[in-house]
């Protein structure tokens, strides 16, 4: 008995690290649902009862799940569906149709997708036949033919529900909600949206057929709850194969969460976004630094992960520019200061650059106009500058009005980190920023 126990608990460190990374990645990437969603128990119970009435008792319903992005709307629905399908009757009879407003951009595409997911008669090898009108008639007949006792219940999940409200005449929403309100085939319509004013987007005839049930998920955790979430997300469960490794790992996570520098980093992330997705991204970057040589997350790892998360993409892009392109950006900054943010064109930038060359620089030579035009176009491709309006496309390229999409701090940071930046250019930039 004792020998068996020893073989269970003593696992090589490399294997332990692999298991930790696999387990935590599943958790942080939402591949594994939590046993019960935290902080939304009442909403979970309400939605489960609602869908159970459709799946088991054949009662039609409609409901909206409303909340900001990252609040856990999709996770809540997935947890409810998992619990619902544990019931044999629901598992045997419930049909599911999942639509997304970003993919099904009009009712024609949405109807084809519904027909395909329900495996109806006009589907052959995933291809849907017939016109929009025929598909609609066919689908409505298929749904209206049944009644509460003989038909299989259908669950329609409409992700990005507000985008379906922009479809012409809201035909799909009208017909789905009309069936859910009448005593025909039992269907449940679940809309997921992050717009609080979503009901205002619905036409009067559609709104009158909606049940007006709304489940709100307003994610507003305190910093203590946020810190606890970090702790639970990184902790290992009791059934981890190596007991000693799990104890050491959990103890190191406790120490990590009590560290003052770690608390400051998490506070900064909490102040910028209370969204758990961004927190999971931060923890994922920390986890990627764990190895056999470094079998625990250290405060330095979290600081580095935070630096990567909060890194400015535009400032990073500046590090890869040529000296000429950097000089053009400094010239634009000078023009912005002189003309108080008014737009500029290539000719103005070139004149400003020429002044710099005449006044200060011995280390650089005068570039030809086509070279400067090419550098200017490259900055536009990188979206570091953009045209003021689309009508300017007709004007000559040298005279198109542009705006600079960078601020003072981004340019200064890039200059500090730019490898072997000429002193003259740095001084010129400093004179621009005072």
C-alpha positions as CSV (number, residue, x, y, z in Angstrom):
1,X,0.0,0.0,0.0
2,X,2.7,2.5,1.0
3,X,4.8,1.6,-2.1
4,X,1.8,2.3,-4.3
5,X,1.4,5.7,-2.6
6,X,5.1,6.6,-3.1
7,X,4.9,5.9,-6.8
8,X,1.7,8.0,-7.1
9,X,3.2,11.1,-5.4
10,X,6.8,11.1,-6.7
11,X,6.5,12.4,-10.3
12,X,9.6,13.8,-12.2
13,X,9.7,17.6,-12.1
14,X,9.6,17.9,-15.9
15,X,6.4,15.8,-16.0
16,X,4.9,17.9,-13.2
17,X,5.7,21.2,-15.1
18,X,4.1,19.8,-18.3
19,X,0.9,18.8,-16.4
20,X,0.8,22.2,-14.6
21,X,1.0,24.0,-18.0
22,X,-1.5,21.8,-19.6
23,X,-4.0,22.2,-16.7
24,X,-3.6,25.9,-16.3
25,X,-3.7,26.6,-20.1
26,X,-7.0,24.7,-20.3
27,X,-8.3,26.8,-17.5
28,X,-7.0,30.2,-18.8
29,X,-8.1,29.6,-22.4
30,X,-11.6,28.6,-21.3
31,X,-11.3,25.1,-22.8
32,X,-12.6,23.7,-19.5
33,X,-15.7,25.1,-17.9
34,X,-15.7,25.8,-14.2
35,X,-17.8,23.4,-12.0
36,X,-20.0,26.3,-11.1
37,X,-19.7,29.9,-12.4
38,X,-18.5,32.3,-9.6
39,X,-20.7,35.3,-8.7
40,X,-23.5,34.5,-11.1
41,X,-25.3,31.7,-9.2
42,X,-28.8,33.4,-9.3
43,X,-28.5,34.1,-13.1
44,X,-27.3,30.5,-13.6
45,X,-30.3,29.1,-11.7
46,X,-32.8,31.4,-13.6
47,X,-31.5,30.6,-17.1
48,X,-31.3,26.8,-16.3
49,X,-35.0,26.8,-15.1
50,X,-36.0,28.7,-18.2
51,X,-34.3,26.4,-20.7
52,X,-35.5,23.3,-18.7
53,X,-39.1,24.4,-19.2
54,X,-38.5,24.4,-23.0
55,X,-36.4,21.2,-23.2
56,X,-38.4,19.1,-20.8
57,X,-41.9,20.6,-20.6
58,X,-42.2,22.0,-24.2
59,X,-42.8,25.6,-23.1
60,X,-41.5,28.3,-25.5
61,X,-39.4,31.1,-24.1
62,X,-37.2,34.1,-25.1
63,X,-34.5,35.8,-23.0
64,X,-31.6,38.2,-23.4
65,X,-28.3,37.9,-21.6
66,X,-26.9,41.4,-21.4
67,X,-23.4,42.5,-20.0
68,X,-20.1,44.1,-21.0
69,X,-17.5,42.1,-23.0
70,X,-15.6,39.6,-20.9
71,X,-18.3,39.5,-18.1
72,X,-18.9,35.8,-18.7
73,X,-22.2,35.7,-20.8
74,X,-21.1,32.9,-23.1
75,X,-19.5,31.0,-20.2
76,X,-22.8,31.2,-18.3
77,X,-24.7,29.9,-21.2
78,X,-22.2,27.0,-21.8
79,X,-22.4,26.1,-18.1
80,X,-26.2,26.1,-18.2
81,X,-26.3,23.9,-21.4
82,X,-23.8,21.5,-19.8
83,X,-26.0,21.1,-16.7
84,X,-29.2,20.9,-18.9
85,X,-27.8,18.1,-21.0
86,X,-27.2,16.0,-17.9
87,X,-30.9,15.4,-17.9
88,X,-31.7,12.4,-20.1
89,X,-34.9,13.8,-21.5
90,X,-33.2,17.1,-22.6
91,X,-30.2,15.2,-24.0
92,X,-32.5,13.0,-26.1
93,X,-34.8,15.6,-27.5
94,X,-33.2,19.2,-27.5
95,X,-31.9,20.5,-30.8
96,X,-29.5,23.5,-30.8
97,X,-28.9,26.2,-33.4
98,X,-26.0,28.6,-32.8
99,X,-25.9,31.8,-34.8
100,X,-23.5,34.8,-34.6
101,X,-24.3,38.3,-35.8
102,X,-20.7,38.7,-37.0
103,X,-21.0,35.6,-39.3
104,X,-24.6,35.6,-40.3
105,X,-24.7,39.1,-41.7
106,X,-28.1,38.9,-43.2
107,X,-31.3,36.8,-42.9
108,X,-30.5,34.8,-46.1
109,X,-27.2,33.5,-44.6
110,X,-28.8,33.0,-41.2
111,X,-31.7,30.9,-42.7
112,X,-29.3,28.7,-44.6
113,X,-27.2,28.1,-41.4
114,X,-30.4,27.2,-39.4
115,X,-31.5,24.8,-42.2
116,X,-28.0,23.2,-42.2
117,X,-27.8,22.9,-38.4
118,X,-31.2,21.3,-38.2
119,X,-30.4,18.8,-41.0
120,X,-33.7,19.6,-42.8
121,X,-34.9,17.9,-46.0
122,X,-33.5,20.5,-48.4
123,X,-29.9,20.0,-47.2
124,X,-27.6,17.7,-49.2
125,X,-24.1,17.2,-48.0
126,X,-24.1,20.6,-46.1
127,X,-25.4,22.5,-49.1
128,X,-28.8,24.3,-48.7
129,X,-31.0,24.6,-51.8
130,X,-33.8,27.0,-52.6
131,X,-34.4,30.7,-52.6
132,X,-34.7,32.9,-49.4
133,X,-38.5,32.8,-49.6
134,X,-38.6,29.0,-50.1
135,X,-36.2,28.5,-47.2
136,X,-38.2,30.7,-44.9
137,X,-41.5,29.0,-45.8
138,X,-39.9,25.6,-45.4
139,X,-38.4,26.4,-42.0
140,X,-41.6,28.0,-40.7
141,X,-43.7,25.0,-41.9
142,X,-41.2,22.6,-40.3
143,X,-41.5,24.5,-37.0
144,X,-45.2,25.2,-37.1
145,X,-46.2,21.7,-38.1
146,X,-45.5,20.4,-34.6
147,X,-47.1,21.1,-31.2
148,X,-45.9,21.0,-27.6
149,X,-46.3,17.3,-27.2
150,X,-45.0,15.9,-30.5
151,X,-42.2,18.2,-31.6
152,X,-38.6,18.2,-30.4
153,X,-37.7,21.5,-28.7
154,X,-35.3,23.8,-30.5
155,X,-32.9,26.2,-28.8
156,X,-31.8,29.2,-30.9
157,X,-28.7,31.0,-29.5
158,X,-28.1,34.4,-31.2
159,X,-24.7,35.7,-30.3
160,X,-24.2,39.5,-31.0
161,X,-28.0,39.8,-30.9
162,X,-28.0,43.5,-31.6
163,X,-26.5,42.9,-35.1
164,X,-29.5,40.8,-36.0
165,X,-31.7,43.8,-35.3
166,X,-29.9,45.7,-38.2
167,X,-31.1,43.0,-40.7
168,X,-33.7,44.2,-43.2
169,X,-37.2,44.3,-41.7
170,X,-35.9,42.1,-38.8
171,X,-37.6,39.1,-40.6
172,X,-35.7,36.4,-38.8
173,X,-36.2,37.9,-35.3
174,X,-39.9,38.5,-36.0
175,X,-40.5,34.9,-37.2
176,X,-38.5,33.3,-34.4
177,X,-40.2,35.4,-31.6
178,X,-43.6,34.9,-33.2
179,X,-43.2,31.1,-33.1
180,X,-41.9,31.3,-29.5
181,X,-45.0,33.3,-28.5
182,X,-47.5,31.0,-30.2
183,X,-48.4,27.4,-29.2
184,X,-46.5,25.8,-32.0
185,X,-43.2,23.9,-31.9
186,X,-41.5,24.6,-28.6
187,X,-38.5,26.9,-29.2
188,X,-36.3,29.0,-26.9
189,X,-34.6,32.1,-28.2
190,X,-31.5,33.2,-26.2
191,X,-29.9,36.5,-27.3
192,X,-26.4,37.5,-26.1
193,X,-25.5,41.1,-26.4
194,X,-23.3,43.8,-24.8
195,X,-25.7,46.6,-25.6
196,X,-28.0,47.8,-22.8
197,X,-30.3,49.6,-25.2
198,X,-30.8,46.6,-27.4
199,X,-34.6,46.6,-27.0
200,X,-34.7,50.1,-28.5
201,X,-33.3,48.6,-31.7
202,X,-36.3,46.3,-32.2
203,X,-39.3,47.2,-34.3
204,X,-42.6,47.5,-32.5
205,X,-44.0,44.2,-34.0
206,X,-40.8,42.3,-32.9
207,X,-40.7,43.9,-29.4
208,X,-44.3,43.0,-28.8
209,X,-43.5,39.3,-29.4
210,X,-40.4,39.3,-27.1
211,X,-41.0,38.2,-23.5
212,X,-38.9,41.1,-22.1
213,X,-36.9,38.7,-19.9
214,X,-33.4,40.0,-19.4
215,X,-30.5,38.5,-17.4
216,X,-27.9,41.2,-16.6
217,X,-24.2,40.3,-15.9
218,X,-22.6,43.5,-14.6
219,X,-19.0,42.5,-13.9
220,X,-17.8,44.9,-11.2
221,X,-15.4,43.0,-8.9
222,X,-13.5,44.6,-6.1
223,X,-9.7,44.5,-6.1
224,X,-9.7,41.8,-3.3
225,X,-12.0,39.6,-5.5
226,X,-9.7,40.2,-8.5
227,X,-6.7,39.1,-6.4
228,X,-8.6,36.0,-5.2
229,X,-9.4,35.2,-8.8
230,X,-5.7,35.4,-9.7
231,X,-4.9,33.1,-6.8
232,X,-7.6,30.5,-7.7
233,X,-6.7,30.6,-11.4
234,X,-3.1,29.7,-10.7
235,X,-3.6,27.2,-7.9
236,X,-3.4,23.5,-8.4
237,X,-6.3,21.2,-7.4
238,X,-6.1,18.6,-4.6
239,X,-6.1,15.7,-7.0
240,X,-2.8,16.7,-8.7
241,X,-0.6,13.6,-9.2
242,X,2.3,14.9,-7.1
243,X,1.1,16.1,-3.7
244,X,4.5,17.7,-2.7
245,X,4.8,19.6,-5.9
246,X,1.2,20.8,-5.7
247,X,1.8,22.0,-2.1
248,X,5.0,23.8,-3.1
249,X,3.4,25.4,-6.1
250,X,0.3,26.6,-4.2
251,X,2.6,28.0,-1.5
252,X,4.7,29.9,-4.1
253,X,1.4,31.4,-5.6
254,X,0.4,32.6,-2.1
255,X,3.8,34.2,-1.7
256,X,3.5,35.8,-5.1
257,X,0.1,37.3,-4.4
258,X,1.3,38.8,-1.2
259,X,4.3,40.5,-2.9
260,X,4.0,44.3,-3.0
261,X,5.4,44.7,-6.5
262,X,3.0,42.0,-7.8
263,X,0.1,43.8,-6.1
264,X,1.0,47.1,-7.7
265,X,1.1,45.4,-11.2
266,X,-2.3,43.7,-10.7
267,X,-3.7,47.0,-9.3
268,X,-2.6,48.8,-12.6
269,X,-4.3,46.1,-14.7
270,X,-7.4,46.2,-12.5
271,X,-7.6,50.0,-12.9
272,X,-7.3,49.7,-16.7
273,X,-9.7,46.8,-17.2
274,X,-11.7,44.6,-14.9
275,X,-12.2,42.2,-17.8
276,X,-11.1,38.7,-16.8
277,X,-9.9,37.9,-20.3
278,X,-7.1,40.5,-20.1
279,X,-6.2,39.1,-16.7
280,X,-6.0,35.6,-18.2
281,X,-3.8,36.9,-20.9
282,X,-1.4,38.3,-18.3
283,X,-1.3,35.0,-16.4
284,X,-0.8,33.0,-19.6
285,X,2.3,35.1,-20.3
286,X,3.6,34.3,-16.8
287,X,2.9,30.6,-17.2
288,X,4.9,30.5,-20.5
289,X,8.0,31.5,-18.5
290,X,7.8,28.4,-16.2
291,X,10.3,25.6,-17.0
292,X,12.2,22.8,-15.2
293,X,15.0,25.2,-14.4
294,X,12.4,27.7,-13.0
295,X,9.6,25.7,-11.6
296,X,7.6,28.6,-10.1
297,X,6.2,32.0,-11.1
298,X,8.3,34.8,-9.7
299,X,7.4,38.5,-9.3
300,X,9.9,39.3,-12.1
301,X,7.9,37.1,-14.5
302,X,4.7,39.0,-13.7
303,X,6.4,42.4,-14.2
304,X,7.8,41.2,-17.6
305,X,4.4,39.8,-18.6
306,X,2.7,43.1,-17.6
307,X,5.3,45.1,-19.7
308,X,4.4,42.9,-22.7
309,X,0.7,43.3,-22.1
310,X,0.8,47.1,-21.7
311,X,3.4,47.6,-24.5
312,X,2.4,50.3,-27.0
313,X,2.1,48.7,-30.5
314,X,2.7,52.1,-32.3
315,X,5.8,52.9,-30.1
316,X,7.2,49.4,-30.9
317,X,6.6,50.0,-34.6
318,X,8.8,53.2,-34.4
319,X,11.8,51.1,-33.4
320,X,11.9,49.5,-36.8
321,X,11.8,52.7,-38.8
322,X,14.7,54.1,-40.8
323,X,16.4,57.3,-39.7
324,X,14.8,59.2,-42.6
325,X,11.3,58.0,-41.5
326,X,12.0,58.9,-37.9
327,X,13.2,62.4,-39.0
328,X,9.9,62.9,-41.0
329,X,7.9,62.0,-37.8
330,X,9.9,64.6,-35.8
331,X,9.3,67.2,-38.6
332,X,5.5,66.3,-38.3
333,X,5.7,66.8,-34.6
334,X,7.3,70.3,-35.1
335,X,4.5,71.2,-37.5
336,X,1.9,70.0,-35.1
337,X,3.3,72.3,-32.4
338,X,3.7,75.3,-34.7
339,X,0.2,75.0,-36.3
340,X,-1.5,73.7,-33.1
341,X,-2.6,70.3,-34.4
342,X,-3.7,71.4,-37.9
343,X,-3.2,68.8,-40.7
344,X,0.0,68.9,-42.8
345,X,1.1,67.6,-46.2
346,X,4.3,66.0,-47.6
347,X,5.6,69.3,-49.0
348,X,5.4,71.0,-45.5
349,X,7.1,68.1,-43.9
350,X,9.9,68.1,-46.5
351,X,10.4,71.8,-46.0
352,X,10.7,71.4,-42.2
353,X,13.2,68.5,-42.8
354,X,15.3,70.7,-45.2
355,X,15.5,73.4,-42.5
356,X,16.9,70.9,-40.0
357,X,19.5,69.7,-42.5
358,X,20.6,73.3,-43.3
359,X,20.7,74.4,-39.7
360,X,22.2,71.5,-37.7
361,X,23.1,68.3,-39.3
362,X,26.4,67.4,-40.7
363,X,25.9,63.6,-40.2
364,X,23.1,63.3,-42.8
365,X,22.9,64.1,-46.5
366,X,20.0,65.5,-48.5
367,X,17.6,62.8,-49.7
368,X,16.0,63.0,-53.1
369,X,12.2,63.9,-53.4
370,X,11.2,60.3,-54.6
371,X,13.0,58.7,-51.6
372,X,11.2,61.0,-49.2
373,X,7.8,60.3,-50.9
374,X,8.5,56.6,-50.5
375,X,9.3,57.0,-46.8
376,X,6.1,59.1,-46.4
377,X,4.0,56.4,-48.1
378,X,5.5,53.7,-45.8
379,X,4.5,55.7,-42.7
380,X,0.9,55.9,-44.2
381,X,0.9,52.1,-44.8
382,X,1.9,51.6,-41.1
383,X,-1.0,53.9,-40.1
384,X,1.3,56.2,-38.2
385,X,-0.2,59.0,-40.3
386,X,-3.6,59.0,-42.0
387,X,-5.4,61.2,-44.6
388,X,-7.8,63.8,-43.1
389,X,-10.6,62.7,-45.4
390,X,-11.2,60.3,-48.3
391,X,-11.9,63.0,-50.9
392,X,-8.2,64.0,-50.6
393,X,-7.3,60.9,-52.6
394,X,-8.0,62.9,-55.8
395,X,-5.4,65.6,-54.9
396,X,-1.7,65.2,-55.8
397,X,0.1,63.0,-53.3
398,X,2.5,65.7,-52.1
399,X,-0.4,67.9,-51.1
400,X,-2.7,65.4,-49.5
401,X,-3.6,66.6,-45.9
402,X,-2.5,64.2,-43.2
403,X,-2.7,63.8,-39.4
404,X,-0.1,62.3,-37.1
405,X,-1.4,59.3,-35.1
406,X,1.3,59.4,-32.4
407,X,1.7,61.5,-29.2
408,X,4.7,63.1,-27.5
409,X,5.5,60.2,-25.1
410,X,5.4,57.5,-27.8
411,X,7.9,59.4,-30.0
412,X,10.2,60.2,-27.0
413,X,10.2,56.5,-25.8
414,X,11.1,55.3,-29.4
415,X,14.0,57.8,-29.6
416,X,15.4,56.7,-26.2
417,X,15.3,53.0,-27.3
418,X,16.3,53.6,-31.0
419,X,19.7,51.9,-31.7
420,X,22.5,54.3,-32.6
421,X,20.3,57.3,-33.1
422,X,22.3,60.3,-34.3
423,X,22.8,63.0,-31.5
424,X,21.6,65.8,-33.9
425,X,18.3,64.0,-34.5
426,X,17.8,63.5,-30.7
427,X,18.5,67.2,-30.1
428,X,16.2,68.2,-32.8
429,X,13.4,66.1,-31.3
430,X,14.1,67.5,-27.8
431,X,13.7,71.0,-29.2
432,X,10.4,70.0,-30.6
433,X,9.1,68.7,-27.3
434,X,10.6,71.5,-25.2
